[in-house]
Amino acid sequence: MTQDRSAQHELRHSLENAGYDITNCSVKCEELRNHQQFHKHSFFTTPPVWCVCVCVCVLVQEQQSAVMSQRFTDEDFQRAWLELDEPQLAGGWELFTETMGVKIHRLHDQGTGLYEYKVFGVLSGCTPELCADVYMDLSYRKHWDGYVKELYEKDFDGQPAIYWEVKYPALMSNRDYVYIRDRRDLEVDGRKIWVILARSSPEMPCPEKSGVLRVKDYKQSLALESDGSSGTKVFMNYFDNPGGMIPNWVVNWAAKSGVPGFLTDMQKACSKYETFCQKK
């Protein structure tokens, strides 16, 4: 018994030093005695209950850590805000359209026949921090974005993700997304920059709905900083493959009008955000 307690203390101490939180481990151990993880601890012949609990706890945390590592890196955030200074348009990017001071470039994706977009422009009359807050506020977006059918954040097996169902025109199936996102408020050489990254996360255990098509290839990055006055300098990178039988020319036409429209709606939403927050 003394030897067993000593081994227990040794294992717990080693795991805690390695960064594992095992203070609340509690599982049914009978089904898991033969798991290969147990054999890493050679001083156990038949793992006692506490060893099983600890090992399972470690496994769960390792799995969660692996999912978290798939989110976004420092380089991902840097890649986004650097475009505010030096747009990266080599390698096939072409000017698609320019309207209301917003330039939209596109890059043809050979595999899908669709285009990836980069947007550069200025939103007047709203600060970058306000833009970031409005963009992140899911409850508010349901008020100003008429295409939202359903939108919420939820934990899927302990990992936060966003579920978003988008209304499509009559005779077309709605689309839905399950995606992850992160925001960072950065200071770079005295500059304040807000970066928000998002991408689809098809591995999340979120069942698909009948009659709704799941979008499994989506990404968006948004970088914001002051334009030196009362507005916001904006960079946005966007790709979305809606799937289904929609002709590519329809998807591309929608992007031409939809991206400037989104920025205009964002601008209006920013002007009304304070009122919305006061009423909550």
C-alpha positions as CSV (number, residue, x, y, z in Angstrom):
1,M,0.0,0.0,0.0
2,T,2.8,2.4,0.9
3,Q,4.6,1.6,-2.4
4,D,1.3,2.2,-4.3
5,R,0.7,5.6,-2.6
6,S,4.3,6.6,-3.3
7,A,3.9,5.7,-7.0
8,Q,0.6,7.6,-7.1
9,H,2.3,10.7,-5.6
10,E,5.1,10.4,-8.1
11,L,2.8,10.2,-11.1
12,R,0.6,13.0,-10.0
13,H,3.6,15.2,-9.3
14,S,5.2,14.5,-12.7
15,L,2.0,15.2,-14.6
16,E,1.3,18.4,-12.7
17,N,4.8,19.6,-13.4
18,A,4.1,18.8,-17.1
19,G,1.1,21.2,-17.0
20,Y,-1.8,18.7,-16.6
21,D,-4.7,19.5,-14.4
22,I,-5.7,16.3,-12.7
23,T,-7.4,17.7,-9.6
24,N,-10.9,16.8,-10.8
25,C,-10.3,13.5,-12.7
26,S,-13.3,11.2,-12.3
27,V,-14.1,8.4,-14.7
28,K,-15.4,4.8,-14.8
29,C,-12.2,2.8,-14.9
30,E,-13.4,-0.8,-15.5
31,E,-13.8,-0.3,-19.3
32,L,-10.4,1.3,-19.7
33,R,-8.0,-1.0,-17.9
34,N,-6.3,-2.3,-21.0
35,H,-5.8,1.0,-22.7
36,Q,-2.3,1.3,-24.2
37,Q,-1.8,4.6,-22.3
38,F,-1.5,2.7,-19.0
39,H,1.5,0.7,-20.2
40,K,3.6,4.0,-20.3
41,H,3.7,3.6,-16.5
42,S,5.8,0.5,-16.1
43,F,5.6,0.3,-12.3
44,F,1.9,-0.8,-12.6
45,T,1.0,-4.4,-13.2
46,T,-2.7,-3.9,-12.9
47,P,-3.6,-0.2,-12.9
48,P,-5.5,0.8,-9.7
49,V,-8.5,3.1,-10.0
50,W,-6.6,6.3,-9.4
51,C,-4.1,5.5,-12.1
52,V,-6.9,4.8,-14.6
53,C,-8.6,8.1,-13.7
54,V,-5.4,10.1,-14.1
55,C,-4.4,8.5,-17.4
56,V,-7.9,9.1,-18.9
57,C,-7.7,12.7,-17.7
58,V,-4.3,13.1,-19.4
59,L,-5.7,11.6,-22.6
60,V,-8.7,14.0,-22.7
61,Q,-6.4,17.0,-22.1
62,E,-4.0,15.8,-24.8
63,Q,-6.9,15.5,-27.3
64,Q,-8.2,19.0,-26.3
65,S,-4.7,20.4,-26.7
66,A,-4.4,18.9,-30.2
67,V,-7.7,20.5,-31.3
68,M,-6.6,23.9,-29.8
69,S,-3.3,23.7,-31.6
70,Q,-5.3,23.5,-34.9
71,R,-6.8,27.0,-34.3
72,F,-4.5,30.0,-35.2
73,T,-0.8,30.8,-34.9
74,D,1.0,34.0,-34.3
75,E,2.0,33.8,-38.0
76,D,-1.6,33.7,-39.1
77,F,-2.3,36.9,-37.2
78,Q,0.8,38.6,-38.5
79,R,0.1,37.6,-42.1
80,A,-3.3,39.3,-41.9
81,W,-2.2,42.7,-40.4
82,L,0.9,42.9,-42.7
83,E,-1.5,43.3,-45.6
84,L,-2.6,46.7,-44.2
85,D,0.9,47.9,-45.2
86,E,1.9,45.7,-48.1
87,P,-0.9,44.0,-50.0
88,Q,0.3,40.6,-51.2
89,L,-1.1,40.4,-54.7
90,A,1.5,38.4,-56.6
91,G,0.8,35.0,-58.0
92,G,-2.4,35.6,-60.0
93,W,-4.4,38.1,-58.0
94,E,-6.4,40.5,-60.2
95,L,-8.4,43.6,-59.5
96,F,-12.0,42.5,-59.6
97,T,-13.9,45.7,-58.8
98,E,-13.6,49.1,-57.1
99,T,-16.6,50.8,-55.5
100,M,-17.1,53.4,-52.7
101,G,-13.4,53.5,-52.1
102,V,-13.1,49.7,-51.7
103,K,-10.9,47.6,-53.9
104,I,-11.6,43.9,-54.3
105,H,-9.0,41.6,-55.7
106,R,-9.6,38.0,-56.6
107,L,-7.6,34.8,-57.1
108,H,-9.0,31.9,-59.2
109,D,-9.1,28.6,-57.4
110,Q,-8.5,25.9,-60.0
111,G,-9.9,23.1,-57.9
112,T,-13.4,24.6,-57.3
113,G,-13.6,27.2,-60.1
114,L,-14.4,29.8,-57.5
115,Y,-12.5,32.8,-56.3
116,E,-10.7,33.8,-53.2
117,Y,-11.1,37.5,-52.4
118,K,-9.0,40.3,-50.8
119,V,-10.6,43.5,-49.8
120,F,-8.9,46.8,-49.1
121,G,-10.7,50.0,-48.0
122,V,-11.8,52.4,-45.4
123,L,-14.9,52.5,-43.2
124,S,-15.6,56.1,-42.3
125,G,-17.2,57.2,-39.1
126,C,-16.3,54.2,-37.0
127,T,-13.2,53.3,-35.0
128,P,-11.4,50.0,-35.5
129,E,-12.2,48.9,-31.9
130,L,-15.9,49.5,-32.5
131,C,-15.7,47.6,-35.8
132,A,-14.1,44.7,-34.1
133,D,-16.7,44.7,-31.3
134,V,-19.6,44.8,-33.7
135,Y,-18.0,42.0,-35.8
136,M,-17.6,39.8,-32.7
137,D,-21.1,40.4,-31.2
138,L,-23.2,37.5,-32.5
139,S,-26.4,38.6,-30.8
140,Y,-26.1,42.0,-32.4
141,R,-25.4,40.5,-35.8
142,K,-28.8,38.8,-35.7
143,H,-30.3,42.3,-35.6
144,W,-28.4,43.9,-38.5
145,D,-27.7,41.0,-40.9
146,G,-30.8,40.0,-42.7
147,Y,-29.2,36.8,-44.0
148,V,-28.9,35.3,-40.5
149,K,-31.3,32.4,-39.8
150,E,-29.5,31.0,-36.8
151,L,-26.3,32.1,-35.1
152,Y,-24.8,31.1,-31.8
153,E,-21.6,30.0,-30.1
154,K,-21.5,26.6,-28.4
155,D,-19.1,24.1,-26.9
156,F,-18.7,20.9,-28.9
157,D,-17.0,18.3,-26.8
158,G,-15.4,21.1,-24.8
159,Q,-14.2,23.1,-27.8
160,P,-15.9,26.4,-28.6
161,A,-17.2,26.9,-32.1
162,I,-19.9,29.0,-33.8
163,Y,-22.9,27.6,-35.6
164,W,-24.3,29.9,-38.4
165,E,-27.2,29.2,-40.7
166,V,-27.5,31.6,-43.7
167,K,-30.7,32.3,-45.5
168,Y,-30.6,31.6,-49.3
169,P,-33.1,32.8,-51.9
170,A,-36.2,30.9,-52.6
171,L,-35.8,27.5,-54.4
172,M,-32.3,27.2,-52.9
173,S,-31.2,25.4,-49.8
174,N,-29.9,27.4,-46.9
175,R,-26.2,26.9,-46.0
176,D,-24.8,26.5,-42.5
177,Y,-21.3,26.8,-41.1
178,V,-19.5,25.4,-38.0
179,Y,-16.4,27.5,-37.6
180,I,-13.8,28.7,-35.1
181,R,-12.6,32.2,-34.7
182,D,-10.1,34.2,-32.6
183,R,-9.5,37.9,-32.0
184,R,-6.3,39.6,-31.0
185,D,-5.9,43.3,-30.1
186,L,-2.3,44.0,-31.0
187,E,0.3,46.7,-30.5
188,V,2.9,46.8,-33.2
189,D,5.6,49.5,-33.1
190,G,3.1,51.9,-31.4
191,R,0.3,51.0,-33.7
192,K,-3.0,49.5,-32.5
193,I,-4.3,46.8,-34.8
194,W,-7.3,44.5,-34.4
195,V,-7.2,41.1,-36.1
196,I,-10.0,38.5,-36.3
197,L,-9.5,35.1,-37.9
198,A,-12.1,32.5,-38.7
199,R,-12.3,29.2,-40.6
200,S,-14.5,26.2,-41.0
201,S,-14.1,23.4,-38.5
202,P,-15.8,20.3,-40.0
203,E,-14.3,18.1,-37.4
204,M,-16.7,19.6,-34.7
205,P,-19.4,17.1,-33.8
206,C,-22.3,19.2,-35.0
207,P,-25.0,17.2,-36.8
208,E,-26.1,18.4,-40.2
209,K,-29.7,19.5,-40.7
210,S,-32.0,18.0,-43.3
211,G,-32.5,20.4,-46.2
212,V,-29.5,22.6,-45.2
213,L,-26.1,22.2,-46.9
214,R,-23.0,22.4,-44.7
215,V,-20.2,24.6,-45.9
216,K,-17.0,22.8,-45.1
217,D,-14.5,25.1,-46.8
218,Y,-14.7,28.7,-45.4
219,K,-12.1,31.1,-44.2
220,Q,-12.0,34.8,-43.4
221,S,-9.4,37.1,-41.9
222,L,-10.0,40.7,-40.9
223,A,-7.4,43.3,-40.0
224,L,-8.4,46.8,-38.7
225,E,-6.5,49.9,-37.7
226,S,-7.2,53.6,-37.5
227,D,-7.1,55.6,-40.8
228,G,-5.5,58.5,-38.9
229,S,-8.9,60.2,-38.6
230,S,-12.2,59.0,-37.4
231,G,-12.4,56.0,-39.7
232,T,-11.0,52.5,-40.0
233,K,-8.5,51.1,-42.5
234,V,-9.7,47.6,-43.4
235,F,-8.2,44.4,-44.9
236,M,-10.3,41.3,-45.4
237,N,-9.4,38.0,-47.0
238,Y,-12.3,35.7,-47.8
239,F,-13.1,32.3,-49.4
240,D,-16.3,30.4,-49.3
241,N,-17.3,27.3,-51.2
242,P,-21.1,27.0,-50.8
243,G,-21.3,23.7,-52.5
244,G,-24.5,22.4,-54.1
245,M,-25.5,23.0,-57.7
246,I,-25.1,26.8,-57.8
247,P,-23.4,27.9,-61.0
248,N,-20.0,29.4,-60.3
249,W,-20.9,32.6,-62.1
250,V,-23.8,33.2,-59.7
251,V,-21.5,32.7,-56.7
252,N,-18.9,35.1,-58.2
253,W,-21.6,37.6,-59.1
254,A,-22.9,37.5,-55.5
255,A,-19.4,38.2,-54.2
256,K,-19.1,41.3,-56.4
257,S,-22.1,42.9,-54.8
258,G,-22.1,41.1,-51.5
259,V,-18.7,42.1,-50.1
260,P,-19.3,45.9,-50.6
261,G,-22.8,45.4,-49.2
262,F,-21.4,43.7,-46.1
263,L,-19.0,46.5,-45.4
264,T,-21.8,49.1,-45.9
265,D,-24.0,47.1,-43.5
266,M,-21.1,46.9,-41.0
267,Q,-20.8,50.7,-41.2
268,K,-24.4,51.2,-40.4
269,A,-24.3,48.6,-37.6
270,C,-21.4,50.4,-36.0
271,S,-23.4,53.7,-35.9
272,K,-26.3,51.9,-34.0
273,Y,-24.2,49.7,-31.7
274,E,-24.2,52.0,-28.7
275,T,-28.0,52.2,-28.7
276,F,-28.2,48.4,-29.0
277,C,-25.9,47.9,-26.0
278,Q,-27.9,50.4,-23.9
279,K,-31.1,48.4,-24.5
280,K,-29.7,45.1,-23.6
